[in-house]
Amino acid sequence: MNFSWNQIKKPIVALAPMSGVSDSPMRLMAKKLGSDLEFSEFISAASLFYKEENEKSFKLARFEETERPYIIQLFGNVPEHFEVAAKILNERFNPDGFDINFGCPARSVVNSGAGSSLFREPEKARAIIEAVKKASNGKPTSIKIRAAFKNISALEFIENIKGAPFENVTLHMRTYEQLHTGEPNWEIAKQLKEKLKPLGIPLIINGGLNTAEKAKAALEYTGADGVMIAQASLGNPFIFREIKAALNNEPIPTVTLEERIQTALEHAKLMVQIKGEDYGILEMRKHLAWYFKGMPNVSELRAKLVKISSLKELEEILRTIPFQT
Ligand SMILES: Cc1cc2nc3c(=O)[nH]c(=O)nc-3n(C[C@H](O)[C@H](O)[C@H](O)COP(=O)(O)O)c2cc1C
């Protein structure tokens, strides 16, 4: 069945787009452990406008069929760039939808007039959404925004782009100034949900939802239609099944050390399968550090893991971890 924002089962539990992190292997692990929806890392619309056969962008967009529903996220500042990028990526990869980044606070992105700085240019934001919708032949089109950019709130921004063809909003409940830390604002999410309800547009909330209990409480408080998890999923795909369990009022499953080791190994194998051994293992190093963060006496293990160069070496190191189970 074709993906649609209205038909996907709610509440949605999604893995967040994370540049340099949420690649296909990580998305597959999240999916296996309960994530309902996967997003690509953000991809520059300009990069495809200026170079149609852009292998670097294609690498970011590529996904496995088992990841579906899978949404490609674009960022940029020029509607024509989005039009070209969405057309190329749609024809080449046939994703289930496109998401537009109106939330990124990174200086390089904001200085180029993209990401959250588009709060200041609602007419351009509207033209971007229309361009993506049209160029993708009407694919489900969604937007990811922030609680505020400077003095412009999410509520004001949504009012300013009302009527544009977006079918879902993901709200990072922190402001532009807060970057990726600090107290998220559940109140504005609740108000935004009220605003979107009569328009029939679902709301996914994101930001600081680092435990299953918190994700459930935030959904209940805001009335939102889903949660999106970024930092709490690093080395911890288990968070998705934990949230699912909490939402079903089931006991939250514990993660044994043995399971953690097996999961990290499975993740590494996917890395190697998808990216090749050299690059895959290099990319896996940071994930390994996350998988074993917080374990007692971890510094020696971590020092070894961040230097591995093959799957075999990883298997040997993991074999030396004494099981506590
Ligand atoms: C390393 C990293 C990369 C990110 N890259 C993206 C991105 O490409 N697109 C995007 O919309 N948000 C990106 N974000 C923001 C996250 O999707 C999310 O909104 C933010 O981390 C807040 O969620 P959290 O508190 O669960 O981490 C990134 C965050 C991190 C930590």
PDBQT file of the ligand as one rigid body, heavy atoms in Angstrom, charges set to zero:
ROOT
HETATM    1  C1  LIG A 401      24.397  14.649  14.647  1.00  0.00    +0.000 C 
HETATM    2  C2  LIG A 401      23.057  15.242  14.321  1.00  0.00    +0.000 A 
HETATM    3  C3  LIG A 401      22.712  15.443  12.998  1.00  0.00    +0.000 A 
HETATM    4  C4  LIG A 401      21.459  15.982  12.674  1.00  0.00    +0.000 A 
HETATM    5  N1  LIG A 401      21.107  16.111  11.353  1.00  0.00    +0.000 NA
HETATM    6  C5  LIG A 401      19.843  16.498  11.031  1.00  0.00    +0.000 A 
HETATM    7  C6  LIG A 401      19.391  16.486   9.684  1.00  0.00    +0.000 A 
HETATM    8  O1  LIG A 401      20.107  16.102   8.747  1.00  0.00    +0.000 OA
HETATM    9  N2  LIG A 401      18.119  16.909   9.444  1.00  0.00    +0.000 N 
HETATM   10  C7  LIG A 401      17.285  17.321  10.450  1.00  0.00    +0.000 A 
HETATM   11  O2  LIG A 401      16.138  17.685  10.186  1.00  0.00    +0.000 OA
HETATM   12  N3  LIG A 401      17.689  17.330  11.728  1.00  0.00    +0.000 NA
HETATM   13  C8  LIG A 401      18.931  16.911  12.043  1.00  0.00    +0.000 A 
HETATM   14  N4  LIG A 401      19.304  16.854  13.359  1.00  0.00    +0.000 N 
HETATM   15  C9  LIG A 401      18.329  17.208  14.409  1.00  0.00    +0.000 C 
HETATM   16  C10 LIG A 401      17.580  15.960  14.892  1.00  0.00    +0.000 C 
HETATM   17  O3  LIG A 401      16.817  15.390  13.850  1.00  0.00    +0.000 OA
HETATM   18  C11 LIG A 401      16.647  16.311  16.060  1.00  0.00    +0.000 C 
HETATM   19  O4  LIG A 401      15.725  17.270  15.619  1.00  0.00    +0.000 OA
HETATM   20  C12 LIG A 401      17.392  16.871  17.271  1.00  0.00    +0.000 C 
HETATM   21  O5  LIG A 401      18.572  16.147  17.545  1.00  0.00    +0.000 OA
HETATM   22  C13 LIG A 401      16.504  16.871  18.507  1.00  0.00    +0.000 C 
HETATM   23  O6  LIG A 401      16.093  15.570  18.841  1.00  0.00    +0.000 OA
HETATM   24  P1  LIG A 401      16.745  14.766  20.089  1.00  0.00    +0.000 P 
HETATM   25  O7  LIG A 401      16.609  15.637  21.292  1.00  0.00    +0.000 OA
HETATM   26  O8  LIG A 401      15.960  13.478  20.155  1.00  0.00    +0.000 OA
HETATM   27  O9  LIG A 401      18.182  14.553  19.764  1.00  0.00    +0.000 OA
HETATM   28  C14 LIG A 401      20.554  16.345  13.703  1.00  0.00    +0.000 A 
HETATM   29  C15 LIG A 401      20.924  16.148  15.038  1.00  0.00    +0.000 A 
HETATM   30  C16 LIG A 401      22.145  15.597  15.355  1.00  0.00    +0.000 A 
HETATM   31  C17 LIG A 401      22.489  15.368  16.801  1.00  0.00    +0.000 C 
ENDROOT
TORSDOF 0
